[in-house]
């Protein structure tokens, strides 16, 4: 039975698209058949992060409107055979998304893949609510700062109200992914601590992704970080998060003490 | 604000809800008015002193035909309090205001006369709910998320979990939060100054009892992050630590 995941946050720029690409690649790497769907119509980015921007012909809107067949719009990843991208349209806007069209596309994708990962646009409007509509699982991406946390709280409320599961009286399985975390800044009180975020959002933790150059570099190269440098901390955290999504009972990777200590010493020397 | 301003009493605003009759004309309107006349002939004082809303979603209206309908009802002694099912572009100072936030109610009195007046939708539900007593408290077992608004004017609200920043609870009675209260809590919203708010951890943005309120900025720092109760005392809102 295919699982539909929505990667969402409310706030923009927190790392939804990066996380969608990284989790999609991680699940594919672990042998699952994965499709990542870009719902950010008008401001598409997922194609760039996956390095597929030069192969986009048809897009999600074309498929929902019946102009193109699904298999014509799907782009197979060059590195992983079992990872596909359904890109968004850059020339249209969110009003071009129709509920019936999305219903049809998601149903078709469920038949062909094990995992359908929907990259939600920022905000709480049409694009975001349509992206979460079919979700079985939600990955709520949050930065450790108050505005992002409050927006995530709002999104969690919408996941409990505006999804098909909620309408049927069921619950979307929600997970929290804290991104751009900096242990040194958190210990200096310049950033919320992981415990604070978990306390405010009372949602189980999927993983903590450190703020790092590797993520930025991978995005610029058009390679998901889980494929570009498998040994870096963010890649490991995403791989563990993917295992957790698959139902494995593993603990979320927390920022290690060792690194925190190192940063502390380093910080003191630099001061 | 200048410090020598003369203190003036606050203007008090209150929310209050009333039960209104909704009249829903059906096309053709002339025939509907005839049936209304027949009904009024049997019980002439039926609408006197009752708030009546005109729901015109069942008929096509222009500003002129709408005014004619309102005038026709006025001529029969039915004063229209507001309009429902009207596009706001038709609003006009000579017409009753356009209402948009109406909710169906289970408490409506459905006499045979009212049914004859064309209101038959929802009557089965109204009858079914007639016998059921309304609960006097609301229990919420999940956290209340930012942007959610819980409005329960019939009594107390109890939350087993946190109330997020940007969320709000409005209760006719008291509010009990077994978690961190980060949003707004407005107790005694129907004009009950004896209502109270209890929170396991006070990080609230705003606390209100009846029509008096206090915002986070005006709360003593010593009362933040603690278990508190909020109540009215001698016309002022007070916060007291519970621990």
Interface residues (C-beta under 8 A of the other chain):
Chain A: X124 X146 X150 X151 X153 X154 X156 X157 X158 X160 X161 X199 X200 X202
Chain B: X142 X143 X144 X145 X146 X147 X148 X161 X162 X164 X165 X166 X167 X180 X182
